[in-house]
Amino acid sequence: MERHSLYERFKTLSWQQQLGNIASTLSNISRYAGSPAYDELTKLSLREAALAVDWCAPNVPQEFLIDLATMHRELLAWWQAFPVETRSLLALHTRHQSDRLLMMAGLMVTEVNQSIACV
């Protein structure tokens, strides 16, 4: 998809939806990174996720900006280094980052939060 049209669609979303979309992209990366057959898709998805993090930064609450900046740098580093021999590490890392974004957006509740809410 053309980058400009992707951006136009992305910017119409709430910041929570934007983080959810990035989390979905990261989840896809975590599924595909382990297989050399998906190297091109993985690399494109890493770049797409980095762009989306950059695009959503003006919309998210201030307390998430440091996490997003770190995530942006990490995604670009993976993008530049991919394909790598440590595919399983990339898969694990992007799965973790996906979960973090869902928690930031309030789209996923951790077990710790659930147990605190029950007390």
N, C-alpha and C positions, 0 to 999 in steps of 0.2 A: 504494500500500500504506500502511496506517496506520503512522504513525511509531513507535508503541510496539511493534507486532509486528515491524517492521523492526529496531528496537533489540534486542528479545529474541533474534531469530535471529542478529544480528550479534555480540552479546556471547558467544555460545557458541563462536565461532571462535577459533583461535589468533591471536596478533598478526600472524604472517606471512600467514595467510589474510585477516585484516582488511585489511592493506596491499594484498594482491592484489585484494581486492574494490574498494578505493578506486582502485587502478590501472586496473581494468577500467572503472569509471565514468568516470575521466578519459580513457581511450582512447575511450570512446563520445562524450564531449564533443568530443574532437578531430575525430571523424568528422562530427558533426552541426553544429558551430558555424558552419561555412562557409555553411550554407544557411538563408535566412530561413524556409523551410518548417518548420524544426525549432526555431524560437526558443523555444517553450514547453517542449519537451523539454530543450533545452540549459539553460534557466534552472532547471528543476526538478532536473536532474542536477547543476548547480553547487551547489545548496542541499544535495542529498543527499550529495555528496562532502564538503562542509564539515561536515555533521553527523557523518559517519562518521569524519572525522579527529578531531573532538572526542571521539567515543566511544572511539576506539582509544588515545588518548593515555595513559591509565593503564596500558596493557598493554605498550607498546613499550619497548625498552631506552632508558635515559636519554640516550644519545648521539644519538638521533633526534628528541628532543623539540623542539629549536630549529628543525630543518627542518620538522617537522610544524606548529609554531606559525606559521611563515612561510607555509607552504602554506595553512593555515586562513585567515589574513588575506587572502591573495591570492584565494582562492576566493570569500570573502564580498565582496571588492571587485569581482570580475568579476560576481558575482551581482547586486549592486546596480546596476552600470553596464550590464548586458546588456539589450537588444541594442546592440551597438556596431558602428561602421564597420570596426573592425579585427578582423573575424572570423577572418581567417587567423592573426593573432597569438595569439588565444585558442586556436585549434586547435593551433598549434605549441607553445605553452606547456603545454597540458594533456597533449600527447603526451610532452613532456620530463618533466613531473612524474610521469606514469604510469611511465615507465622508471625514474626515480629511486626510486619506491616499490618497484618490483619488485626493484631492486638492494638496497635496504635490507632487504627481506624475504628475500633470498637466493634469489629465484625467477628471477633473470636474472643472467647473468655478462657483464661487459663484455669487449670485445676486449682491452683493456689487461690486465685480470685474467687472461684466457686466455693472453696472450703471456707474462706474468710466471710463470704456472704451468708453462709449457713450458721455462723457463730452468733 
